[in-house]
Amino acid sequence: MGAGSAPQLRRSPGEVCFPGGKSEAADKDEIDTALREAKEEVGLPPEEVEVVCRLIPGLDKMNNLVTPVVGFIEDTFQATPNPDEVSDVFVVPLEYFLEPLKYTALHYKTSSGHRSRMHCFTYDDNERKTSFTIWGLTAHFAVFLALVIFGRRPTFEVDYDLDNLISSAEQNFMNLYASVQQEKKSNL
């Protein structure tokens, strides 16, 4: 499930993202945060989520640590988006993140020299006659989850050793995290 953030939001207005946000003092862990945020943003009752796992974290564009939480929900769930936070809710088949119809790779280098690629997908929702652009950390997490679930090569290049997916993803994250920490130190 994806959500388009409301245009009036201070951070990431109009971008496609999974439900989520910053932890609060009452949250026990990342799972509590994810369930609370999903309820606040799209009306998903926590008791209707079967939490499966946490994935390898990522860093958002502000270098905040983001830990994805994966869970199953009934396909009958009807989202009720919070208009202050979410402008739209839509569903994309997970397989689309292995075999997309519209895909672009954006290559970039951090200021510390770390090279990577950003996945950018365009999903045409024919039923609603609209398109959604999914990129950045949202696309990164969707691609990784699709690789884990389906266990096969995508139709595009990825920065993972597909024969050692988990360990290469952990190493990629540690390299990125180390480069960000180095960047912070050099800016002091």
N, C-alpha and C positions, 0 to 999 in steps of 0.2 A: 504494500500500500504506500502510495506517495501522497504528499500534501503540498500544495502551493502556499507559501507563506503570504500573509496579508500584506498589501502594499504599504501600510502605515507602520510596519514593524521597524524598529531602530536597526536591528541586525538582520541581514540577508532578506530584505523585502523582495517579494515576487519570485523567490527561488524555490525549486522543488527540493523537498527534503523528507526524511522519515520523521514521524513524531519523535520529539525528544527535547532536551534542554538541560539547563544547569541543575546540579543537585541542590537540595535544600537541607537544612539541619535535621529535619525529621526523617529524611530518607536514610534507610539502613545501608544501602549499597546502590550500585548502578541499576540493578533490576528494579528496586523500589522507584528510583528516579524515572526510569523508562515507563513503568506502568502508570505512575502518577501523571507524567507528561502526556501519555497517550490518552488518558481519561480527560485531562484538561483541554487538549487540542482537538481530539476527534470523537470524544464521548465513548471510548472503549473501556468497559468495566474491567478492572484488573482480574476479577475472578473468572472472566471469560478468556483469559490468555493462558495457554500452556507454554510456559517458558522452557526453551530447549537448551540454550547456551548463551554465552557471551563470546563475541569474536575478538580477534586481535584488534587492539585499539588503533585509532588514527589520530592525526592532528588536523584541526580545522584551520582555516586561513588566518585565524588569530593565534595559532599555536596552542589552542586549548586541547587537552586530551579528551577524546571522544571514544567511549566504549559502546559498541553496538550490542544490543540484546535481541536475540532471536526467539520468536515464539510462534505458536500456531493459534489461529482463531478460526471460528466457524465461517464458512463462505457466505452465510446468511447475515453476517454483521452489516448493519447499516450505519455508516458514520454520520455523526452530527457535528460538523466542524464549528469550532468556536470562531465567530467572525472577527474577533479582535486579533486572532493569531493565524488563522488558516482561511485562505480564500477558496480552496477547492480540494477535493479528495478524489483520487483515482487509483486504479489497479493496473499494474503492468505484470504480465506473466514473467516469472523469474527466468525462464529460458531465453527471454529477449536479451538478457545481459550476457549471453553466449553467442547468440545468432541474431544480431540486430539487423533491421532493414535499413536504418540510417545511423551511421556511426562516424565519428571523427576522433582522432587522437591528437591531443594538444601537448607538444613536448615543451618542457620548461626546466629551468635550473634555478635552485634557490641561491640566495646571495652567498651562501657558504660553498656553493659548487655542486651540491647534490643534484644529479640529473634524474628526471622521472617523466612519466607521461600521465596526462589527465584524460580519462575517458569521457566522451561526450556523446550521449545518445539522444535521438529525437524519436519520441514515441507518438504515433498518430492514433488517437482514440477515435476510430471511425464512427462508433455509436454516438459519440457526443460532438463529432465534427470539430475536433480541436487537437492541437499537438502540444506535447510537453517536452521540454529540454531537461535532461537529467545529466548532471555533470559533477565534477569535484568529488568531495568525500562521499556524497550520496551514491554516485555511480561507482566509486571505489568499493564501497561496502556491498553494493548489489552484485558487482562482478565477482568479488571474492566469495560471497554466499553461493552464487550460481556455480562457481567452480567446485566448491565443497560439496554441494548437493548433487550435482550431475556428474562430477568426476570426469569431464571430457574437455578437450581443447576448444577454446572459443574461435570464432572466425576472424579474430584480430589478435594482435600481439599483446601480451601482458608481461609485467615485470616480475614474474614468479618462475621458479623451477617447478613445472607442473608434476614432476615425479616426486617432489618433496615439498608439496604445497604449503603445509603449515610451517615447517621450519624456514622455508624461504620467505614467507610472509612475515614471520617474526623477525628474521634478519633484516628485511627491508624496513620494517618499522623501527628497529633499533638503530639502523643507519640514519634514518630520517630524524629520529629523536636526538641522536648524538649530534647531528649537524645543526639542529635548532639550538641545542644547549651550547654548542660552540659559538654559534652566532650571537646568542645572548651574552656570553662572556666577553666576546670581542666588542660588544656595544657598550660595555660598562666603563 
